[in-house]
Amino acid sequence: MDDVTDTVFRQIITDLAAPDLFFTEFVNVDGLQSPGREKLIKKLQFTPKEKPIFAQLWGLKPENFYKTTKEVIDMGFDGVDINMGCPVKTVIKNGACAALINNRELAGEIIDAVREACLPAGRRRERFPISIKTRVGFSTTDMSWLEFLLSKKLDLLSIHGRTAKQLSKIPADWELIGNARQMRDSLVPCLPSGRPATLIVGNGDVMSRQQAEKIAKKYKLDGVMIGRGIFQDPFVFAQKSPWGDWSKEQKTELFKKHIELFSKTWKRGEYKFETLKKFAKVYINGFDGASELRTKLMSTTSTDEALQLL
Ligand SMILES: Cc1cc2nc3c(=O)[nH]c(=O)nc-3n(C[C@H](O)[C@H](O)[C@H](O)COP(=O)(O)O)c2cc1C
């Protein structure tokens, strides 16, 4: 999640309960391959303990996807994910992300460019994994879009069960994700090992690992992606979350640890202090005085000030 799941937050989560696979924030390839690179490269920073991790890319120019994918391979990522689902106006007005649902020609060119960059080379004997994150349509449900993507021999396809137009305003439709999994079963042959060549991961409104496991079983999915659930429970990936039993002191200490790691990691101010404030609602809740403390944290202007207050 953009401006949320940087290397700092991922490290904090890893220490509590790691997911099976991380995705970076989305990174614009056209910006990365331009003088604006310095501002964006921070989003591709990670430590070995966050592995396995896929780099998520977005943009318009296939050649920039190609160059960036090559870089991502050299950086030690475990795969590359192409964002074809973000519905934010500033992004889709230029034809990127979810707008690609209505532009299969460009979507295909981008996938081909990434695939070309992922072919085995150097010491790599296997093709580097490719995944796509998308929605079930742009204005209306469009299963032909998912069929198109399934024809592209992806390693993984993450499907958010809403159209771009629906943003996050209505509940995610898991029946559609289940239908996509059925389509995968009939269209994509399995690997010699018997495992599906394209793994299907569902996404939308999942708030706990138990819920994820139930849904995965019900719709026979290969995985479930959790986004906003992390705001309610930093142990969201745990088999059994202890978060409800954590004391005020434990939660405050965890936020302090996050802020200290943030200061140490982003010494040159790559991420603004303001981005830290959204984490107050993650850690500072569920105890007496939490709301007052959050209000005070909102008026702090530096990591030192926030640490002192905590
Ligand atoms: C603050 C925020 C930032 C997000 N940034 C990204 C992003 O960079 N890439 C992406 O694929 N999805 C992004 N999303 C969408 C989520 O990954 C996810 O698809 C959506 O929130 C629905 O899943 P959830 O109900 O588990 O959160 C973002 C969502 C939020 C709330």
The ligand as a Tripos MOL2 file, in Angstrom:
@<TRIPOS>MOLECULE
LIG
   31    33     1     0     0
SMALL
NO_CHARGES

@<TRIPOS>ATOM
      1 C1         -3.5810    3.5850    1.5120 C.3       1 LIG1
      2 C2         -3.6880    2.5240    0.4440 C.ar      1 LIG1
      3 C3         -2.6820    2.4190   -0.5020 C.ar      1 LIG1
      4 C4         -2.7510    1.4480   -1.4990 C.ar      1 LIG1
      5 N1         -1.7260    1.3260   -2.3850 N.ar      1 LIG1
      6 C5         -1.7140    0.2910   -3.2640 C.ar      1 LIG1
      7 C6         -0.5920    0.0510   -4.1050 C.ar      1 LIG1
      8 O1          0.4110    0.7830   -4.0950 O.2       1 LIG1
      9 N2         -0.6520   -1.0260   -4.9400 N.ar      1 LIG1
     10 C7         -1.7470   -1.8720   -4.9770 C.ar      1 LIG1
     11 O2         -1.7460   -2.8430   -5.7200 O.2       1 LIG1
     12 N3         -2.8120   -1.6330   -4.2230 N.ar      1 LIG1
     13 C8         -2.8220   -0.5970   -3.3610 C.ar      1 LIG1
     14 N4         -3.9180   -0.4070   -2.5540 N.ar      1 LIG1
     15 C9         -5.0850   -1.3130   -2.6850 C.3       1 LIG1
     16 C10        -4.9260   -2.5270   -1.7750 C.3       1 LIG1
     17 O3         -3.7860   -3.2710   -2.1420 O.3       1 LIG1
     18 C11        -6.1390   -3.4550   -1.8550 C.3       1 LIG1
     19 O4         -6.2770   -3.9240   -3.1690 O.3       1 LIG1
     20 C12        -7.4400   -2.8020   -1.4340 C.3       1 LIG1
     21 O5         -7.2640   -1.9730   -0.3030 O.3       1 LIG1
     22 C13        -8.4970   -3.8710   -1.1170 C.3       1 LIG1
     23 O6         -7.9890   -4.8530   -0.2350 O.3       1 LIG1
     24 P1         -8.1620   -4.7670    1.3740 P.3       1 LIG1
     25 O7         -9.6400   -4.7240    1.6410 O.co2     1 LIG1
     26 O8         -7.4890   -6.0030    1.8960 O.co2     1 LIG1
     27 O9         -7.4850   -3.5130    1.7930 O.co2     1 LIG1
     28 C14        -3.8780    0.5760   -1.5740 C.ar      1 LIG1
     29 C15        -4.8960    0.7030   -0.6330 C.ar      1 LIG1
     30 C16        -4.8150    1.6570    0.3680 C.ar      1 LIG1
     31 C17        -5.9360    1.7560    1.3730 C.3       1 LIG1
@<TRIPOS>BOND
     1     1     2 1
     2     2     3 ar
     3     2    30 ar
     4     3     4 ar
     5     4     5 ar
     6     4    28 ar
     7     5     6 ar
     8     6     7 ar
     9     6    13 1
    10     7     8 2
    11     7     9 ar
    12     9    10 ar
    13    10    11 2
    14    10    12 ar
    15    12    13 ar
    16    13    14 ar
    17    14    15 1
    18    14    28 ar
    19    15    16 1
    20    16    17 1
    21    16    18 1
    22    18    19 1
    23    18    20 1
    24    20    21 1
    25    20    22 1
    26    22    23 1
    27    23    24 1
    28    24    25 2
    29    24    26 1
    30    24    27 1
    31    28    29 ar
    32    29    30 ar
    33    30    31 1
@<TRIPOS>SUBSTRUCTURE
     1 LIG1         1 GROUP 0 **** ****
